């Protein structure tokens, strides 16, 4: 982990309120692994005071670039959206624990919206290193505008199945409706998204004895384990409940250890 003064190389408008920034950050790009995140100061002043956390969407070591994908949701992301190529941002990372190595032949990625970045990073990573692996993507959202980066998955040769709450694209319903054919010991699930979705995925995985890892979305003030504001309730030997921090112990956890 280190601090980077990264220049914005490219700004990309995506579907609806989604944007991405390509950062010139060679050391970050070389060190980052799928599932990790960064903390970004969106202003050169102390207003806003706190950095914002963003999952890494892509890291290209040879090119020296790292990309974040975000949704405009509040003041911090609105300020980030106004930045242009050539401007610089203060970035701390990579932070957190990445997705683990998985021996299963079939990998199922489940997410949607701002849960997509770490899953795409993993998909691109595994495609470059183990192209024989079968990777499936199940993507959900409220509307088709939340199916961000679908085309990029498809350019990797990965078929995407989609579900939308309003039926504007793919299956009309929730993304877990698509999961049943991909359950069993020969599969492994990597999921990222809102807690209700992760809970549902985890319960389905546990019942079917499917290995499952989840990347949790928690509010973070520091990203370094100091403020302890991102505590996640987990099972612990000898105790009914204990807590681990999403920023340092996660954000990736084995689904069976999280108490939803």
Order of alpha helices (4+ residues) and beta strands (2+ residues): beta-beta-alpha-beta-beta-beta-alpha-beta-beta-alpha-beta-alpha-beta-beta-beta-alpha-beta-beta-beta-beta
